[in-house]
Amino acid sequence: MIHEVIVVEGRDDESAVKRAVEAETIATHGFGIRQSTFALIEKAYQNTGIIIFTDPDHAGETIRKRLSERFPNAKHAYLSKEEAKKDGDIGIENASVENIREALKKVRCTSKKAEPIFFVQDLFEYGLAGAEDAASRRDFIGRKLGIGYGNTKVFLSRLNHYGITREEFEEAWTSSIHQIPFEK
């Protein structure tokens, strides 16, 4: 059983999560989050903690950002677009039970570190920025680390704010180097 309340976007997402794990959920029902829903999320945030688990699309990232600003110590779980896609639709509700469980095993907390560990130069060195296939590499490594896909700026921020250690990054990179897809 997961002790934190999982915040998702809709009822279908709630159903998918509950098929995968035993947990309480709250649905935001999209962008127009009602005050009563914010009050429920606030109560869960204060009592048990929350895990923000939104769709890996623009709308989901916008909702995640909005929730993160209001609940800065929330935990985060991510699925890749590939893992959440079915018939052209992207959403948590389309993910397999296994992918949802795996994403929730890799939950990350935001860290308020004073000094960053990773820099833009690191992303260039590993081909995660500035390379033709950098986006697919960030997507692959983001899945391994449980921080999801992001453009260079977002990916760097997640590396530094989700407590990823240099050792953890190196291990993910080393174990993945022969599996990373390269665009042609």
N, C-alpha and C positions, 0 to 999 in steps of 0.2 A: 504494500500500500504506500502511495505517495502522500506525505503529510501536508505539503503545500497545496493550495488551491491553484488549479491550472486555468489560466485566462486565455480563452480562444475567441474567435470572431463570431461563430454562429452555432446554431443547434446541431447541424450536421457534424461540425468539428467536435462538439461535445460528445456526440454519439460515437464517433471514431475513437476518441481518446478513451472513453469508458469501455469500448470493446478491447482495448489494448492493455489498460491498467486500471487498478482500483484507485480512484481519486475523485475528489470533488472538483467541479468545473464551474466557471462563470463565463457566459457569452457576452461579448460587447455589443453584438448585433450591428457591426460596422462602425463607421466614423462617428455617427451621431450618438455617442455614448451618453445615456441619460444620467442625470444626477443620482437617481436611485441605484443604477448599476455601479457608478463610481463609489457610492456609499458601501455597497456590498464588497467591492474590490478592496476598499480602504479597510473594512473590518477584517477581511481575510489577510490582508497585508500586515496588519497590526497583530493579529492573533496567531496565524500559522505560517505566514509568508505566502508569496505567490510565485508562480512560474508563468512567464509570458510566452505563449506558444502560438504565434500568429502565422498566417499563410506567407509563403516565400514569394510574395509579389509586391508591387508598389503599394497597394492599399494596406497589406499586412505590415509592411515596414513602417508606413506612416502611423498606423495604430500603435505598433510597438514603440515608436519614438515618443508618441504622445503619452503612453502609459509609463514609459521609462522616466520621463520628466516628472511625472506626478508621483511615481513610486521608485525612487532611485536605487533602492536596495533589493529590487525584485530580481529573481533568477530568470534566466533565459534558456529556451530550448529552440532548436532550429531544425528544419527539414530543407533539403535542397529542392529546387523546382522539379528536378527529375523525379525525386521520391514522392512528390505531392501532385503529380500530373496524371490526369486520366481524361482521355478524349478531348484534349486541348484545354481542359479546366484545371486550374492550379488551386489547391487547397488542402488543408490538413485532412479533410474528410475523404480525400482520394488516396491517402497513404496507406500502406499495409500496416497491419498490427506490429510486425517486426520492426519496420522503420520508425513507427511512433515510439515503441519501447526503446529502441536504440537512441533516438533523439533525447528522450527523457533521462536516459542513463548519463548523457553528456551535458547535463544542465550546467550552466555557467552563472556565476555571480559577478556583478560589476565590482571592480576593485578601484579604490581611490589612491592608487600609487602616485607618489610625488614624482618619481623618476621613471620615464619610459624605458622599457627593455629593448623594444624593437624600433627601428628607424626606416625611413624610405629606402635607404641604401640597402638594407637587408632584403627588402622586397625585390629590388633590382637584382641583387646577387643571386637570389633563388628563382629568378624568372617569374616572379609574382607581380611584377610591374615592368612596363616598358618592352615586354616581349610580345610577339604576335599571339601567342597562346596563353598569355598571363591570366586572362579571365577564367579559362577552364582550369588552370592550375590552382587559382585562388578558390574556385568552387570545390575542387577535389580536396585540397588541404583543409579548407573550412569545414567540410563534412567530417574529415578525420578528427579534427580538433573539437567539433561540436559547436562551432561559432557561425556556421552558415556562410553563404556567399555575400560578398560586398565588393564594391569598387575599391580601388587602391586605398583611398582615404578611410573608408569605412572598415576595410579589412585590417589596416594598421591600427585603427582605434580599438577594434575588438581584440586584437592580439595584446594590446597594452592594458585594456580595461577589464578583461575577463580573466586575468590572473594566469595567462599562458606563460609558462617558464621557457627559457631558452632550451632546456633539456627536453621538455615536452614537445616543443616545436621541432627540434632536431630529430627526435624519435619518430614523429609523424612524417617528417620529410624523408628520412632514411627508409622507413618501412613502406613508403609509398612511391619512391622514385621510379620504380619500374612499372607502376600502375597508373601513373598520372597520364591522362589523355593529352595528346598534342594535336592541335588543330593543324590542318594542312593548308 
